[in-house]
Amino acid sequence: MTRREGLHLALALEPGGWHPALRAAADPAYLRAGHWTDLVVEAEHGLLDFVTFDDVFTPGGPPTGRPDPALLAAAAAVRTRRVGLVTGAALTLTQPAHTASAAATLDHLSAGRAGIRVRPTARRADLDLFGLDDPGAYDLPVADLYEPGFVAMMDRTFGEAAEHVRAVRALWSGEPVDHAGARYRVRGQAASPRPLQGLPPVVALGHLTIPYRLGAEVADVLFVTPHDAAEARATLSEVRALQAEAGRADDLLHVFADLLVYLDETPGAAAARRERLDADSGAPSESDALIFTGTPADLTELLLAWHEAGLTGFRLRPGTVPEDLTAITRGVVPLLQKAGVFRTEYTTTTLRDHLALPPVP
């Protein structure tokens, strides 16, 4: 089911921004609560639906000195009142009881604003760090993503992730659980309190059919990475077909596009900033998502066009913070409000309500 009455906006936080030169920097400020909570307060000033804090245990590149996402979200809950707080959940590396307890606790600390971003993994480095042995673990380059053995392993890993989410939702009910699945055996009742929202929203990221299927089966929000409106339409068509296949055709599943953005009111200034950062890192920056460089007005025009193509929202990745974050909250948001597609005030208090998800009994 699709809703296009209003456009939703989320923010993906990285310690210094999403440019590789900043993600690799080990700035002590990134370990201070105030650095992160200031960013979330600014997101709330912009009336955003939610912010995401990712969990990455082993670096895919240089180490970043990344703090624990659940603790960051808990700190942000104290300084904010409305913006949603979505923390990463490394499903392959944790048990459903841990995932359920952490999210339920954050939901109470934030008065109903918690969500989880599910992230299965079969990276050998991740599994080794947690002492897990899986013969299907991989350290393949991206070029081998379509190798048959890799595809089979991904299909299994994402299937287990869907099972993990179902077990977590059962634990959130507050009732005794007896779940026996392919990977998890969960028996008993969760010690953590039932979440205030009943079911905190579940979000996922997908680039290909297998992760799209995970989103279609168990997510409330699916992040995708199209590079133009035509690709957005094709991706939406595939996701909706998978959603119907999963028996969820009538459920509200938001599909958000991820974009990495560099913004400045002065034409060319954002591009110059990105070029300086590229020079610092020694190579042109790349991303799985579209990299947008331009003015807030230019980005607004793109968001409106992609929203018309069927996307219900966007998760923006600021290339640098706070520069690109404030360009979003104080530049893009007013333009979206002027276009009549974005809220001018918070009229709801929980993350489920921000996303217009049905209430949980």
N, C-alpha and C positions, 0 to 999 in steps of 0.2 A: 504494500500500500504506500502511496506517495502523498506527501503534503507539501504544497509549494506556496502556502499563504504568506509565510515569513521566511526570511533567510537566517540561518544559524551561523554563529562564528565561534571558533575555538582557537586556542593558542597552544603551540607546542614549545615548551621551555627547554633550552639547553643552557649550560652554565654561562657562556659569554655570547651566545648566538650560534647560528647554524653554519657559519662559515668554518671550514676545516681549520683555518689558522687560529680561530678562537676556541674551537672545541678541543684543540690539542693543548692549549695554554693551561698551565697549572697555577692559576691565580689564587692566592689564599682567600680572596674575597668570595670565591665560589663556595667555600665551606662555611660561610657566615649566613645565619638565618635571615638577617636583614636584606641581603642581596636578593634572595629568592622571594621573600614576602613583599618587598617593594614592587617586584615585577607582577606579582599576583594582584596586589592592590591596584596597580595601573590597569590590569586586565578588567578588574571589576569596575573601575572608573569608566571603561569603555563598554560596559554592559554585556560583556562576552558571556556565552553560555557556560564555557568551562575552559580550564587549562589542563594540560597533560604533563606529568612528570614521568619520564621513562626510566626503566631499570635496565642497565647494561652492566653485566658483571665482568666481562672480559672485553678489552678494547678491540675494535676492528681495525684501528689505526693507533696513533699515539695515545697514551693514557690521558684521561681528562680529570682525574681527581673527583669523580662524580659522587655526590652525597646520596644517601638512601632516600628514594622517592617518597616512601610512606611517612618518614619523619619530616621531610620538607612540607608535604601536604598538611600534616598535623600542625606544623608551625603556621602555615598560611591560614588554616581554619580559624586561628585565634584572632587574626587581624582583618578578616573579611566576613561578610554576612550573606552574600548572594551568589557569587561566582562558583561554579562547580569545580571540584577538585578530583581529577582522574589520575590514579597512580598505576604504574606498570605492574603487571603480575606475570612473572616468568613461570608459566604453567608447567613446563617440563622439569623445572628445577625445584618445585615446591609441591606440597600436598594440598588437596582441596580445603582441609581444615585450616591451614595457615592462611590461604587466600581469603576464605570466608571470614575469619576472625579479624584480619587486618582491615578489610573493607567495612565490616560492620562497626568496628571501633571508630574508624574515621567518619563514618556516617553519623554517629552520635556526637563526636567532637565538632562536626561542622553543621549540625542541625539539619541533616538530610541532603548534603551536597556531594556525597562521595560517588565515585564510579571507578571501574577498573578497566585498564587497557590490557587485553590478553596478548601474550607474546610467547608462542611455542618456539622451541629451538632444538636443533639437532647439531649445532656447531660443536665440533670436538673440543674446542677450548672451553666452552661453557660447561660441558658435561664433565670434563676432566677436573675443573675447578671444584665441582661438587662431588667428586668421587663416583660419578656415574659411568657405567660401562655400557656402551651400545655399539654393536658392530656396524650399525648403519650410520653412525656419526660421520660428519663430513668436514673436510677443509678444502672443498672444491672452489675454483674460481667461478665467478659469475657466468662465464662462457659455458660452463657445464650444467647449467640449471635444468636443461631439458634431457640430460642423460637419464636413461630409463631407471637405473638404480636409485638415482637421486629423487626422481619423481615418486617412486614407490615409497621411499623413506619419508618424503614430505607428506604424502597422503596419509601414512600411518601417524606421523607426528601431529598433524592438524586434526585428525580424527580423535586422537587422545586428548587434544586440547578441548574439543567440543564436549567430550565426556567429563573433563575437569570442570568446565563451566556448569554443566548440568548438576554435578555433585555439589558444587558451591551453592547453587540456587536452592538445592534441597536443604542444605545446612542452614541457609538464611531463613528458612521457614520457621525455625525454632522447634520443629518437631523431630522425633527420633528418625534417623536415616538408616536405611539398609540398602546400600548401593553396591552392586557387584558388576563391574564392567571389565573391559579388555585390559585396562591398565590399573584402575583404582578399585580398592575395596574400602568402602567407608561405612562404618557401622557405629551408631550411637547418636548422641545429641550434642550440638555445638555448645561450648561453654560461653561463647561470646553472645551478647544480647542480639535479638532480632533487629536488623537495620531499620532505622526510622522510615526509610522509603519502601521497606518490604523487599524490593529487589533493586539495589543500586544498578544504574545503567552499565552495560558491558559494551566496550568498544574494541574494535580490531582494525588492523591495517592489512591491506591486500594489494598485490601487484599482478597476481595470476589467478587462474581458476581455482586452484586448491585453497588458497587463503580466502578467496571470494566465497567459497562454499562454507568455510568456518563462519564467516560473517552472516551469511544467509541462514545458517542453521541456528546460531545462538546469540548473535550480537544485536544491540539496539542501534549502534552507530558503526558504520564501516567506512574507514578512510581508504580512498583509492588515489591513484596518481596519474590521471590523464594529462596529456600535454596540449590538447586543444579541445574545442567543443565537440567535434566529431568523435574523438576518442572517448570523451565523457559519455556521449549517448550510447556508444557501443558497449562500454563498461556497464552502464546502468542496465542495458538490455540483458546482458549476461547475468548480472546480479539478481535482477527481478526473476529471471527464469530459474535460477538456483533457489531463490526464496520460495517460489511456487513448488518446486520439486521437493523442498524440505517441509511442505505443508504449512508455510507461513505466509501465504499470499495476502492474507487479510491483516497481517501484523504490520505495525509501523516500523520500518527499518530505514533509518536515515543513511544516506550515502553522501559523505563529505569528500571533497577533493582536497588533497594536501598541496600546498604551494610554499616554496621557499622564497621569501620576498626581501628585496632591498629597496627602500623607499626614500624619496626626498622631494620636497616641493619644487626644488630647482632642477629643471631637466638636465640630465647628465651627471648630477652630483652623486646619485646613488650608484651609477655605473662606475664612476671614478673611485668611490669608496670600495666597491667590490674588486676593482682592478688592483688597488693598493694591497688589499688582503690577499689576493691571488699572488702578488709579487712576494709578500711575506711568507707564504706557504710554498712558493717555488713551483706552482703548477696551477692551471686554470681549475676553478672549483667545479665540481659536478654533483649531481643529486639524483636520487630515484624520482623525485617530484620535479615538476616544472619550476625553473628558476625565473622569477619575475623581477625585472629591474626597471624602475620608472617612478612616476609620481603617484600619490594616492588616488588622484582622479583617474589615471590610466588603469590602476588595479581595480578600482570600483567598476569601471566599464567592463572589464573582463569578468568580474564576479557576477555582475548582473546578466551577462550573456550566458555564462555557464549555469547560473541558476535557472534561466529560462530553458536551458537544455534538459533540466530535470534534477540537477543536484539540489539537495535540501540545505546544504551548508558547506563550510570550508574550515579546514584547520590550517592556520597560517604559521609558518616557521620563520621567525625573524632572523635575518642574516646576522644582524648585530643587535645587542641590547645595551642600553635602552632605546637607541635611536629608532630602529625599525618597529619596535613595540609601540612607542608613542606615536609614530606615524600611522599605525593602525588605529589606535584608540582615539586619537585626536584629529586624524585626517580622513581615514577611510570610513570609520563609523558614522561621522556626521553626514557624509555624502550618501551612505546607504539609508540613513534616516530620512534624508531629504527625498530620496527615491521612494520612500514609503515601504521598504521591505525589511527594516530592522527596528527593533524595539527602541523607544525613547526613554523607557524606565523599566526596571524590573517589576513585573506584576505577579511573579511567582517566587517561591522561596526554595524549593527543592530542585535538584538537577533533573529528576524525572519530569517535573512540571515545566521546567525551562524547555525541555525537548518535546513537550506535549505527549509524553508516553502515558498509556492508560494507568490509572491508579491501581495499586495492589491491595486487595482486601486484607 
